[in-house]
């Protein structure tokens, strides 16, 4: 079956990748390239995303979330039990950072995960059970493991069938 897709679609060599070409994955993307490509194809589920694109965005999302959590912790440490006055400012900023980052990275990460599924030659519809089962206690833990597995699986050349065609 792999030969069929390789014959039907030309598989480009790794050296011909252009970071500005959003129609195909960028293998070995840098942090900046991955974030630019993430926001440039924010709500696009067509195409594929490489492992480096997936993990650099996950690192950025984790970093922004960590900043929000640290701000909340600082605010809670300053306010103590009284919870009043200007000491609440870091907590409020931390909550805002978490809400905004959750919205910004959350929506785009759904499409990024679908593009990552395409790169491992799986249908984007596999994200639906992940989305539906994630909020269920205990099962949600398995969903996180599934997302990690999706992120570490190597690219499959047959996934080229998901690339956008002109």
N, C-alpha and C positions, 0 to 999 in steps of 0.2 A: 504494500500500500504506500510506503514511503517513496518508492520509485515512481509511482504514478504521479504524486504531487511534485516531485523533483523534475519529472519530464514535462508536466503541465505548466509549471511556473519556474522561471529561472531563479535559482538561488544565488543572490549576489554575494561576493566575497566580503569578508569582514573589513577589508581596507577601503572599501568604496562608500562607507557610511558618512553621511553629512549630518552634523548635529542639528541643522535647521530643517532637515527633511523629517516631518512628523509622520509620514506614511509608513515608515519602517522603524524597527527598534534600533537603539543606539547601544551597542554592546561596549562595555568599558566606559560608560558615561562618567564624567566627573560630577562632583556635587552640584556645581553651578549649572552644568548642562542638564542634569536630571531635573532640577527645580524649574529651569526655563521651559523644558519640554512638558513638565507636569502642568504648569499654569497655561502654557500655549494650547495644550490639548485637554484642558480642565474637564469639560463635560463630553468628551469624545470617547466612546467605547469601541469604535472601529479601530482596527490596527493591532499592533503588538507593543509590549513594553519589556525591555530587558531586565535581568535581575538587578543590575546596577541602578537602573532608573527606579525600580520598585524600592530597593533598600535605602537609597539616598533620601527619597521622599519620606520613608518611614523614620529615618534618623532625624530629619528636619522636624517632623510632626512630634516626635518624642522630645526633642530639644525644646521646642516652643511650649509643650505641655509641662516639661520640667520647670521652666521659668515661671509659669503660672502657679505651679504647686509650691515652689520656693517662696514666691510672693505671699501666697496664702499662709504658709507656715510662719513667715516673718511677721505678718500682720497679726496672726493669732498669738505669737510669742510676745509681741509688744502690748497688745490690748489686755492680755491676761483675762481676768474674770469680768471686768467692768464693761468691755466691748463698746466704748464710746469715744467720741472725738476724732481727732485727726489720725489717731493710731489705727483706725479701721481702713485708712487709705490703701495700704499695701494689699490687704485682703480683697478689697473691692477691685483693685486693678488686677490682681491674680485671677479672680473669678471672671472678669471681662476677657482677659487673655485666654483662659481655658475655653470660654464659650465661643469666642471668635475663631480660635484655632481649631476647635472641634467642628465648627461650621465650614471653615475654609478647607481644611484637610479632609474632613469627613466626606463631603460631596465628591471631591476630586478623587479620593482614594477608592471609591466604589468603581469609577470608570478605569482607574489605573489597575485595579485588581482584575477587572474584566480583560483589559489589554494584556495583563500578565498571563491570565488563563489562555488567551489566544496564543501567546508565545510558546506555551508548553503544549500547544495543539489540543486545547480543550475548549469547549463551547463556553461562552460567557454566561449562559444560563446556569452553569454550576454555581454561580455566585448567589442565585436565588435561595437555595437551602442554607447557605452560609448566613445570608441576611435574615432569613426567617427564624433560624434556630439560635442565632447569636444571643438574643436576650433571655433565653431559657437558662435558669440556673443549672450548673454542672455541665449541661450540654454546650453552653457558651465557651467553656474551657476547651472543649474539643474543636470548636470553631476556630479559636485562636491557634491551635496546633495546625489545623487545616490551612490557615492563611500562611503560617510559617512554612509549611510544606510547599505551598504554591510558590512562595518566594524563593525557595532554595532549589527547586527542580530545574534541571538544565533546559535550555531552549531546545525545541524540536523543530528541525527544518521543515516539517510538514505544516507547521503553523503559518507558513507563508500564505496559505489560502485565506487567512484573515486580513492580509494587507489590503489597503485601499488601492484600487486600480483607477487609472485615468482613462 
